[in-house]
Amino acid sequence: MSTTVRPPVPPVKVEEKLYQNRYMVDEGRPHVRIQPHDTASPTLRTLVDVCPAGCYSATDDGRVEIIPDGCMECGTCRILCEASGEIEWNYPRGGYGILFKFG
């Protein structure tokens, strides 16, 4: 009985796996909104670094903006800003949002 030796499988980058996911944008109805602010709080600034989808960005004038297209709906921002109420977070309507592809 012979044994077949298979070559090692190269590791897959996280970005390549995330690229397989699909996102249905609900035009004009974002599921995450940042409350109006002149200067971002430390919590909002943290979202720029911790959002796994990179939806948050800092502007030159000290504010934080969000582009929810591509949001993975993980809830990180929801948890961080729960006490301060600086964001409004809801699940997207049915049929919209992230569609995870496994495999």
Backbone bond lengths (Angstrom), bond angles and torsions (degrees), N, CA, C in turn:
res aa  C-N    CA-C-N  psi(-1)  N-CA   C-N-CA  omega(-1)  CA-C   N-CA-C  phi
1 M - - - 1.433 - - 1.521 108.05 -
2 S 1.333 116.28 126.61 1.463 119.89 -178.40 1.525 110.18 -99.37
3 T 1.308 114.30 153.19 1.453 120.92 179.08 1.517 108.63 -110.30
4 T 1.311 116.01 130.44 1.453 120.35 178.12 1.515 109.06 -89.98
5 V 1.325 114.76 126.94 1.458 119.67 178.90 1.523 107.70 -98.04
6 R 1.304 115.44 121.64 1.465 120.40 179.75 1.520 109.34 -96.38
7 P 1.327 116.34 144.45 1.474 118.47 177.05 1.524 109.20 -68.79
8 P 1.322 116.37 152.65 1.468 119.23 179.96 1.531 110.78 -62.83
9 V 1.310 116.02 144.76 1.459 121.91 178.29 1.524 108.05 -85.33
10 P 1.341 117.13 126.45 1.463 118.63 -179.70 1.527 110.14 -67.61
11 P 1.330 116.79 146.15 1.470 119.36 179.56 1.532 110.67 -64.97
12 V 1.319 115.86 147.17 1.456 121.61 178.50 1.522 108.38 -98.73
13 K 1.326 116.32 132.71 1.456 120.79 179.84 1.524 109.76 -72.89
14 V 1.319 116.14 149.99 1.456 121.77 178.81 1.529 110.06 -58.52
15 E 1.321 117.25 -41.07 1.462 120.96 -179.53 1.524 111.65 -59.31
16 E 1.335 116.77 -37.05 1.461 120.20 178.88 1.525 110.94 -67.96
17 K 1.308 117.60 -37.59 1.470 120.79 177.31 1.523 110.48 -69.24
18 L 1.335 117.65 -42.67 1.453 120.79 179.29 1.521 111.79 -63.60
19 Y 1.326 116.88 -32.53 1.458 121.22 -179.66 1.531 111.14 -61.89
20 Q 1.318 117.34 -26.15 1.463 121.55 -178.74 1.530 111.95 -73.35
21 N 1.337 117.25 -23.47 1.463 120.39 178.42 1.519 109.48 -67.71
22 R 1.310 115.92 154.22 1.459 121.18 177.38 1.519 108.32 -121.99
23 Y 1.319 115.81 151.00 1.450 121.05 -177.72 1.518 109.10 -133.17
24 M 1.314 116.42 125.08 1.463 121.94 176.64 1.529 107.64 -98.65
25 V 1.326 116.10 111.20 1.461 121.86 -176.97 1.531 109.43 -79.34
26 D 1.321 116.15 130.92 1.458 122.82 175.88 1.528 106.38 -96.14
27 E 1.326 116.24 88.87 1.468 122.48 -173.87 1.525 111.71 -52.56
28 G 1.318 115.97 128.12 1.452 121.83 176.41 1.519 115.37 78.29
29 R 1.348 118.14 0.65 1.464 121.56 179.86 1.524 110.14 -132.97
30 P 1.341 117.85 68.03 1.467 119.17 179.60 1.529 110.67 -64.67
31 H 1.314 116.76 142.59 1.464 119.73 -179.77 1.525 112.36 -87.06
32 V 1.334 117.04 -8.45 1.464 121.90 176.10 1.519 107.96 -128.94
33 R 1.321 115.61 130.26 1.470 121.14 176.74 1.517 108.51 -133.20
34 I 1.324 115.90 141.95 1.468 121.48 174.72 1.522 107.21 -95.05
35 Q 1.327 116.13 134.80 1.465 120.40 176.64 1.532 108.74 -64.99
36 P 1.330 117.76 144.90 1.474 120.07 179.80 1.530 111.35 -55.75
37 H 1.322 115.12 137.32 1.472 120.37 179.20 1.517 109.28 -153.04
38 D 1.330 116.32 151.11 1.472 121.46 176.66 1.518 110.96 -89.22
39 T 1.328 115.70 -39.31 1.455 121.82 178.37 1.514 107.72 -132.45
40 A 1.318 116.03 133.25 1.466 120.64 -177.76 1.520 111.04 -71.43
41 S 1.304 114.78 139.77 1.463 121.00 175.14 1.528 108.90 -73.86
42 P 1.313 117.77 165.51 1.466 119.65 175.84 1.537 112.18 -57.61
43 T 1.325 117.22 -35.06 1.462 120.49 179.30 1.521 110.82 -64.61
44 L 1.323 117.22 -46.37 1.473 119.86 178.12 1.522 111.32 -62.70
45 R 1.322 116.80 -40.30 1.475 119.31 179.13 1.526 110.89 -64.27
46 T 1.331 116.93 -31.61 1.462 120.72 177.98 1.524 111.13 -63.46
47 L 1.322 117.40 -34.26 1.465 120.75 -179.04 1.527 112.38 -59.83
48 V 1.320 116.63 -30.03 1.469 120.37 178.22 1.526 110.32 -59.71
49 D 1.326 116.82 -35.20 1.460 121.45 -177.05 1.530 113.85 -91.44
50 V 1.336 117.84 -30.53 1.462 118.91 -171.74 1.522 115.38 -98.26
51 C 1.314 118.64 -14.83 1.468 119.94 179.79 1.524 109.04 -65.38
52 P 1.349 118.16 117.62 1.465 119.46 -176.63 1.523 113.68 -67.05
53 A 1.320 117.41 -21.78 1.466 120.60 179.49 1.533 112.16 -93.23
54 G 1.324 117.14 -6.75 1.469 120.71 179.21 1.518 112.97 68.67
55 C 1.330 117.72 34.46 1.469 121.53 -177.13 1.523 113.34 -77.72
56 Y 1.324 117.45 -22.08 1.461 121.38 -176.56 1.521 110.33 -98.54
57 S 1.341 115.48 143.68 1.467 119.78 176.76 1.525 108.99 -143.48
58 A 1.318 115.47 150.27 1.464 122.00 178.00 1.522 108.53 -93.09
59 T 1.325 115.91 139.84 1.457 120.76 177.91 1.529 109.28 -96.32
60 D 1.315 116.12 166.89 1.470 121.03 -179.53 1.526 112.27 -66.03
61 D 1.336 117.24 -24.72 1.462 120.07 -178.33 1.531 113.53 -92.78
62 G 1.351 117.91 13.37 1.454 121.50 172.83 1.516 116.20 90.46
63 R 1.319 116.87 7.35 1.463 119.79 177.97 1.526 109.74 -97.08
64 V 1.323 115.80 168.15 1.469 122.11 175.40 1.521 106.79 -118.46
65 E 1.329 115.65 134.42 1.458 121.90 178.97 1.517 109.16 -118.99
66 I 1.333 115.91 159.31 1.458 120.89 177.06 1.522 109.61 -129.85
67 I 1.315 114.36 140.31 1.458 122.50 168.21 1.523 104.36 -120.71
68 P 1.348 117.17 100.04 1.461 119.89 -171.83 1.528 115.34 -73.72
69 D 1.329 118.07 -4.84 1.462 120.14 176.60 1.524 108.02 -62.38
70 G 1.306 117.27 124.00 1.458 121.29 -178.27 1.511 113.52 94.48
71 C 1.329 117.47 0.78 1.469 121.07 178.44 1.523 109.46 -59.96
72 M 1.315 116.95 135.57 1.466 121.72 -179.28 1.525 112.23 -88.89
73 E 1.339 117.05 1.50 1.465 122.59 178.07 1.529 112.18 55.32
74 C 1.326 116.07 36.37 1.470 120.54 -178.38 1.522 112.17 -77.15
75 G 1.340 117.35 -24.44 1.452 121.04 178.74 1.515 115.35 89.23
76 T 1.326 118.22 5.05 1.466 120.64 179.84 1.524 110.78 -57.20
77 C 1.323 117.07 -47.76 1.463 120.38 -178.78 1.524 110.72 -66.45
78 R 1.302 116.49 -36.24 1.461 121.54 179.27 1.532 110.65 -62.27
79 I 1.315 116.18 -43.28 1.462 120.68 -179.83 1.525 111.07 -68.74
80 L 1.330 116.89 -45.52 1.465 120.15 -178.05 1.524 112.74 -64.08
81 C 1.316 117.32 -35.09 1.466 120.67 -174.72 1.527 113.40 -102.76
82 E 1.313 116.90 9.17 1.466 119.30 -177.60 1.530 111.90 -59.58
83 A 1.312 117.52 -46.92 1.466 120.82 -176.75 1.532 112.04 -68.41
84 S 1.325 117.49 -36.73 1.465 120.70 -175.46 1.530 112.65 -86.09
85 G 1.321 117.66 -23.14 1.461 120.74 -178.30 1.518 113.86 69.46
86 E 1.328 117.18 23.81 1.464 120.52 -175.65 1.527 113.89 -77.09
87 I 1.315 116.48 -14.31 1.460 118.87 175.40 1.521 109.34 -128.45
88 E 1.308 114.71 154.97 1.461 122.34 172.71 1.521 105.89 -110.89
89 W 1.330 117.27 121.18 1.465 121.96 -173.87 1.523 108.99 -128.03
90 N 1.323 116.46 126.13 1.460 122.90 176.06 1.519 108.03 -136.57
91 Y 1.313 116.52 155.14 1.460 118.37 173.56 1.522 108.54 -68.39
92 P 1.334 117.82 146.44 1.461 119.74 176.25 1.529 110.81 -64.13
93 R 1.331 115.72 159.12 1.463 120.14 175.10 1.518 109.50 -61.13
94 G 1.312 115.97 158.68 1.461 120.86 178.30 1.523 111.89 -55.89
95 G 1.313 115.78 135.91 1.465 120.90 -179.68 1.516 114.10 89.26
96 Y 1.328 117.48 -7.38 1.463 121.41 179.83 1.526 109.35 -118.08
97 G 1.313 115.13 165.45 1.464 120.51 178.68 1.521 111.30 99.09
98 I 1.319 115.23 -156.68 1.466 122.13 -173.57 1.534 111.20 -80.11
99 L 1.298 114.89 142.07 1.459 122.09 172.44 1.525 105.56 -125.01
100 F 1.328 115.92 104.99 1.457 120.98 -176.75 1.525 110.55 -76.75
101 K 1.317 115.76 134.49 1.468 122.74 175.71 1.506 107.22 -110.51
102 F 1.300 116.76 118.35 1.465 121.25 178.93 1.517 108.90 -101.33
103 G 1.328 115.51 139.09 1.453 118.57 176.13 1.476 114.18 119.88
